[in-house]
Amino acid sequence: MNYAQSRLPRPMRERISLHRLGNVDPVASIADDVRAGFSAIPKSLPPKYFYDERGSWLFEEICKTPEYYLTRTEDALLARIADSVIAKVRPSSILELGSGSSRKTGHLLRACERQRCHARYEPFDVSTEIMLHAAERLVREHAWLSVEVLIGDYLHDLQHIADGTGRRLVLFLGSTIGNFDQHESVSFLRSLRSVMTGDDRFLLGLDRVKEAAILNAAYNDASGLTAEFNLNVLQVINRELDGDFSLQTFAHRAVYNESLARMEMYLDSLVAQSVNLRRLPMQAEFAEGESILTEISCKFTPASIDTMLAQSGFVAEQHFEPENRAFSLVLARPGD
């Protein structure tokens, strides 16, 4: 359906459409995830629940902190290679998984404009308001652009994406692939490969292995924004499942696990406590010092990137990195 509620003038408004993919009940989904996660050892939560409206705003603020190198590094690299990628792919559409505010995507859209490659933009994420605000901004900036906002969970709703017309460039930026363990990342990428044609291309962002001190600082910023972001997931559970988590009785902790080459983010219970989740219904018991694993963020080497892509049915065409080799953007094609 068209995005008729916008404050935009009608000609701009008609260039934004919104589609909900799948039939997943968000409350049922979080209920299933919490039941499963709180039955695991250690207890865990999927990181997708960080990104409600407040969580998404907090993440945007984290990206501005001096410690969080990742977004700045990827943004600068994407600005450098955007023209090369668009010239090589010449996409008819750009599908972005986990698009959020679509800030970095602007580099590719500006490259499209310079090269008169007027691709349709398809942001795909769960946060409707943030994507609609991004769509409004982008259609104001680009008179030729149409935006098809796709609301859904890309882990489950890839099969609901309509077939593209012409070549599609799929984006998965921000090293979000690092939030999956090895098995999960290969499984997800194989699912993505199954909905792509041989002419489509895939641009994947991956954070690289680096000094532990740099990584630990990035996830423990001095301003406390990452701690606030991490604790906000308990507010999400309270709201969605009528819970009574007290944020004052949990503490943020983020550490680099060198043996697994990944950051791990936890919420540690400061006291022994019981938490009621009335919509399940469920009572979760926490011992003093017990942790909830809220996120992993795997870091990659060129060899581990190539292995993951090969296991997933992709072939790397170009590998881009900055001079300090802190980050990778890989342009890949579906394998035969």
C-alpha positions, 0 to 999 in steps of 0.5 A: 500500500502507498504511504498515504499518512506522510506529511510529504507533498503528494508527488513524493508521498506516492514514491513511498510504499509499505509492505508487511512481510509474513504473518508473525505476531511480534508478541508471540515471537518474543514470547517464544524467544524468551521461553527458549532463551531463558531455558538455555545455559547461559540464559540468552536473548536474540539481539533483534529485540534491542531495536525498538524506537528507543534502542534504535535511537541509542544505537545511533548515538553509540555510533557517534562515540569516539570508541565505536570505530565500526560505523565510521570505518565502514561509512568511510570505506563505503563512500570510497567504493560506492561508485565502483560497486554501482558501476560494476553491478548497475542494479535495478533495485537495492535491497537492504537487510536490517536497514535501520536509518539507512544513513550509510546507504546514501553513499550508494544512492548518490553513486546511482544518481551520478551514474544515472542508475535509478535503482529502486530502494527496498529497506527491510527491517522491523522498525516501521517508524525509523524506516519511514522517516528514512524513506521520507528523507531519501525521496526528498534528496533524490527526485528519481527515487522510489522506496518500497519499505519492507516490514518484517524479520529478515531471519524468517521472512526472506521467502516473502520478498517479491522477485525483483525486476532486473539485477538486485544488489543486496546489502547486509552492512554494519557487520550484523552477520557477526551477531550469528555464530558460525552455524547460524551465519551459514544457515542464514546466508544459504537462505539468502542465496536461495532467493537470489538469482545468478545476476544479483549481487551481495555486498556484505560488511564484516568487522575484522579481528583486531586488538582486544583493547580496541574491541573492549573499548568499543563495547564499553564506551565511557559515556555509558550508552552501550550499557543503556542500550543493553539494559533497554532490552529488559524494558522491551520485555517488560512492555511486551510480556508484562514483565517486572524486570528492574534495570537497577538490579542488572549490570552491563558487561561486554568482553572479548572472547579471544578463543572464539574471536567474538565480543560477548555482551551480557546483563549480569544479575546483581542479586538473587531475584525472581522476575515475573513475565505475566503474559507467558506466564512465567517466573524467571529465577536469577542467581546473584551473578547469573548472566543473560547473553544478549549479543555476540559480535564475531570478528573475521579474518580474510580466510574466515570470510572466504570460508563462510561465503564458500560454505553458503554458496557465494563467491567473492568478486571483490574484497575492499578494506581500509589501509588499517584493515579494520573492516571488510566490505565484500562484493559477492555473487551466488555460486553455480 
